[in-house]
Structures are given as C-alpha cells and as structure tokens.
Amino acid sequence: MFKPDFLAPVHEFSQRTLDFSQRIAVMAVINRTPDSFFDAGSTFGLDDAVAAAMRAVDAGADWVDIGGVPFSPGPELPWQEEAERIVPVIQQVRQRSTVIISADTFHPQVAQAAINAGADVINDTTGFSYPELARVVAANNVHVVITHSLAEPRTIYPRPHYEDVVKEIRQYLVQKVQIALDAGVAPEKIIIDPGHDLNKNTRHTLDLTAGFQAFADLGYPALAAVSNKDFIGETLDLPKSERMVGSMVAATICAMNGARILRMHNIPESVQTVHLIEAAQGWREPAYQIHNMGDVNPPAHPEREASK
C-alpha cells in the first residue's frame, strides 16, 4: 500500500480531527437537486436531504458533502437559489452532529453562506473557475477540495483529449494548489481530487485510477470520487443501480494507491470496505478476535449461538 509523505498528516476541522497517515475518511454524497446524477432527486426535499445525511452519519460516515447543483451540463442556477438549497441542510446537520461538512459549490457567495451555516470545507469541482473562491476559503480558514476539470461550470466539453492523462492532471493540480497558496490558504487546509469522469472518458478515468499514486504523492490528502460513476458502468456493462461492487473495487484501488478520502453513495458498504483496509494496515483493531485463539475453535458467530 502506498503511504503518502504528507506535508501535514493531521487536519483539524471545526469539530473533528483526522490523521490521514492512518485514516481513510468516508464522505457521503447528499444532493439537494432535482436532477442529481445518481439519486434522481430523491433528496431534493429539505427533510429528505437532512434525513439522508443523518443516516450516513449513523452508518459511520466521517463526512457529508452537500450540493445544490450537479456537475453535469445544464442552465446556470442563481447563486442565491443554490445557497437556499444547501444552507438549511448544513445548518440542521451541524446542529445534530459533529460530522465534517463540505459544501459542493464553485460560487464564492454560496461558499461564504455555507461557511456561515457551519460548513468545514468547500468542495470546488471546477478548479477555481471563480478565483475569488480561494480568497473566501483563506479568509475563513476552512478547507478546500481542488478538483481537476476542464469545462466552464455546467457546460459540455466534447471529446476531451490528453497526451498523458495522469501527468496532465498532476500538473493541473499543482498549478491550482499554487493559486490557493497565493491566496493565503494554509497547506494543511488543502485537499486534491483528480476528478474521476469529470471531462474524461472511461479510458482516461481508468488510467487515473490505476495511477492514483501520482496525485497522492503531492503531499496533500487526495480524494477519490468514484461512486457509481459511468466509467464503472461502461467498464462492466452495468446500469447505475448495479455498480456498487465496482464502486468498492475502484475505491479500494485508489485507497491502496494513497487516497485518503472516498466520496461515496453506499455508506454502510463503504465504511466496511475502509475499515477492512485500515485493519489490514494495522491502523484499526478488529471488532473482535476469537478465531484460532484457543484450544477449541469457538462458533463463528458466538452471539448467535448464545441466543439459541
């Protein structure tokens, strides 16, 4: 397993601390949109979005990522309307939990409103398409996720081409990190994301998955957003509803190559995947250990035997 040499392994959020040298965080996706990629608007209602976030927390998510606009091409949404979608969710989740909260937005005004509501992180999937966003992050001393993408927000980028997709994404992230640093964002507040499927075809995304180490060794915690994406469906010939196993495999490949945050939809399964990886690395103890620990092997499930 590749272990990055972090510039700052320990990251302080408002109410939680993560040591990425021995932790892999599970980020739950909460979309308050009527046209979201995976859940097709099922969490567009305020109560539904809050309930989904709390279910994720109860299932073991370390982090919830709350968005009001999908990445996919479409009409621009006024920033005030985007803020109206996510701010109430952030407020209610913050009141109920110490979980890390990120706002999935590229608008500086939305970012500020989200921070005021209790967000710890701004997750910008457009690589500072609005440079002012970096200054908002710095002024509020919050975290930022810097993601690789090529298109202007919510526009089509037909047939993206790369000579060397891993090398070019790495160079892009280095340049965007420098924008954040120049704006005053502290190194220990920066997270990077190579942007699975974002302005990339399936071959590109498979290549960056296999080559994830190139991003993780930049020294910043690297995020892998692989869950149920089209590269999994096209590789395995599966609809969105049947991509969970592929998602867990892709997440594991990235984690073994240095990813320390996994952005996922299926939270119980993702948490189990992460806990097994962490236990294999010696970062987490097994829930219990009785197999071959005595003269007589006990039942595989002692709690079930006891109830008979």
N, C-alpha and C positions, 0 to 999 in steps of 0.2 A: 504494500500500500504506500502510495506517495504521500509524504508528510511535508507540507509546505514550510518554508522558513519565513514565518510571519513577521512583518515589521512590528506588529502589535497583536499578539495572540489573544489577549484578553480585551473584550469590548464591553463597555459599560452603556447600558440602555437606561431609560428612566427608572425602571423598577426591577430589572434583571441584569445579570452579568453572564456572559458566555465566554468560555475559554475555548477558542477554536482549535487549539492544539490537541484537545481531547474531547471535542463535542462536534456533532453534526446536528444542526438545527432543522426541524421540520417547519416549513412555512405553509400555512393553509391559505388557499385561494378563496376569497369572498368577493364576488362580483355583484355590485348593485347596479346592474344594467339589464335592459330588456332583451339585449342581443348578444349576450356573452357567448364565448366560443364553446364552452363545454356544458354549462348547466342551463342554457337556453332561457335565461330569465327567471329561473326558479327562486333566486334570492334577490329579486328586484325590490320586493316589498321590504320596508324597514324592519318589521318584526321578523320576517323570514331571514334577512341578512344577519341580524343580531343573533338569532337562534342558531344559524349555521356557524357563526363564529364561536359561539359558546360550546356547541357540540364538538367543534375542532379542539378547543381548549380542553374539554373534558376527555377527549380521546388522546391527549398528550402532545398536541401541537405546541411548539415553543413560540410561535409567531403567527399572526394573521395579517394577510395582505389585502387591503380593502380598496377596491377600484370602482370608479363610476363611469368609465369609458373604456371600451375594448381597444386592443391594439389594431384590430383589423380595419381596413379602409371603410370610410363612411363619412357622413356630414359632421362638421365641427360642432361640438356642443359648447354653448357659452360657459365660461368658467364658473359663473355664479350657479348655474344649474348643476354642474359637476360637483361643486362644493356642497350644494344642498343634498346631493345623493349620499356623499360619504361622511360628512361631518357628524350627522346624528348617529351613524353606526359607530364611528370612532368614539364618540362621547359615551355611548351606552356600554360598549365593550370595556373602555377604560374604567368606568365606574364599577364594573363587575369583576375585573381581572387584572393581574399584573403582567399578562402576556405582552410580548413585544408586538407593537402595531406599526405597520407601514401603510402609507397611502400611495397607491399606484397612480401617479399623475406626472405630467410634464409641465403643468402650468404653475408658475411661481405663486400666483394668487391662491390657487387651490392648495398648494403646498403650505402656505402660511396659515390658511384656515384649518388645515388638518393638524398642523403642529399645535395651534392654539387649542384644538379639541383634545389633544393628548397623544398624537402620533409620535413615535420614536424615530421613524425612518421615512424618507421619501424615496420611492422606487420609480425611477425615471427610465422608461423603456425606450426613450428616444435619444439618449446620449447628449443631454443638454441642448435640445433643439431651441430652448429658451435659455440663453446663458445666465440670465438673472436668477434662475433656479439655484445655481451654485452659490450665489451670494445669500439667498434666503437660507439655505442649509447652513452655511458658515455662521450667519448672524444668530441663528437659533441653536447652534452647537448640537445638531442632530445628525444621524447617519444618512448616507445616500447610497443607493444602488445605481451604479453606472452600467448601462446595458448597451451592447452593440446592436445597432440597426442602421439602415441606410436611408430609408424613405423619410420624407417630411411626415409629421404626425397624421395618421389616418388616411394616407394616400397609398396608391398602388406603386409598387416597384417591380416592373415586369422583368422576368428572367434575370435575376441577379447573377453576376459573374465574378469569380475570384480566381486569380492565378494560384494562390496558396491560401486557402480559407483560414487555416489556423494562424499562419504568420500575419495575415492582414488584420484579422480580428484582434490579435495581441497588440499590434501596432496602434490600432484604433483606440483600444482601451488605455494604453499608455498615454496617448495624446489627451484623452478625455479626463483621465486622472489628473494630469497636469493642470487642466482647466480648473478642476476642483481645488487643487492645492493653491493655485494662484489666487483663487477667490477667498482663500482663508480656511478651507475645510481641513480639519486635522486628519492626518493619515489614519489614525485609529477610528475615524468615522466613515471610512470609505470601504465599499463592497463592490465587487465587479461581477458582471454577468455577460457571457459571450452571446446570449440571445438565441437559444435554440429555436429554429424555424423562423425567426424574425428576419425577413428579407433574405432567406436562404432556402434552397431546395433540399430535398431529403438527403442527397449525397453530401451536400455541404454540412448538414447537421450531424449526420453520422460521423463525418470526419472530425468535427469539433468535439463530439462526444468521446471518440477514441483518443483525441489529442488534448483532452481537458487539462492535463498537467501543465501545458504551456501557459495557461491562464492562471492556474493556482500558484505557479511559482513566481508570479509578480509580487507576492508578499502580502496581498490583501485577501481577506476571505472571499472565496468565489462561490457564486450562487448558480445552481443548475435548475432551470425551469423546463422540465421535460414532460410533465404530467399529461398523458392522453393526447399528445400532440400529433400532428399529421405525419411527421417522419416515422413515428411508430406505426401508425395505420398503414402507410404506404409500404413500409418495410415488411410488415407481417400480413398485409391484406386484411385489415380489421377495421370495423367501424369504431367510432368514439366509445361506444358502450362496452367494447371488448378489449380495451387497451391497457387495462390495469396491470397485468403481468408484465407486459412490455415496458410500462412506466417504471415498475420496480426494478427491472433489469437495467434500464437506462440510468436510473438514479444511482444504482449500485456502481455501475461503471464510472460514473462521474465522481462518486464519493471515493472510490478506490484510487482515482486519479487526482484527488485533492479537493473536491467540492466540499464545502462546509455548511452550506445552506441548500436545502432541497425544497423547491416550490411545488406543492403537490395538491391534488384534489382528494384522493382516497387516504384520509388521515390515519385511521387505525392500522391499515396495511403499511403505510409509510413509516409510522412510528415503530412497528415491529421490525421492518427492514433496517432502519437506522440502529435500533437497539442491538440487533444481532451483529451488525458491523462493529459497533462500539465495543461490544463484549469480546468479539474476536481479537480486537486490538488491545484488550486489557484496560480499556477506559471505563468499563461498566461491569459490575458483577452480575452473574446470572441471577434470575429471580429466586431460584433455589438450586441446590446441588446435592442430589442423593444417588444418582446413577453410579454404580460401581464404587460406592463409598462405604460399603460394609461387607460382612461375611456373606450375607444373603441379599440378593438384589431385591429391593422393595418394588411394589407395584409402580408402573409408570405414572399413574395418576393417584397418589395416596389419598387425596381429598375425596375422590370418587369412591374408592374402596371403603373409606371410613363411613360413608353415608349409606352403604348397603345394609 
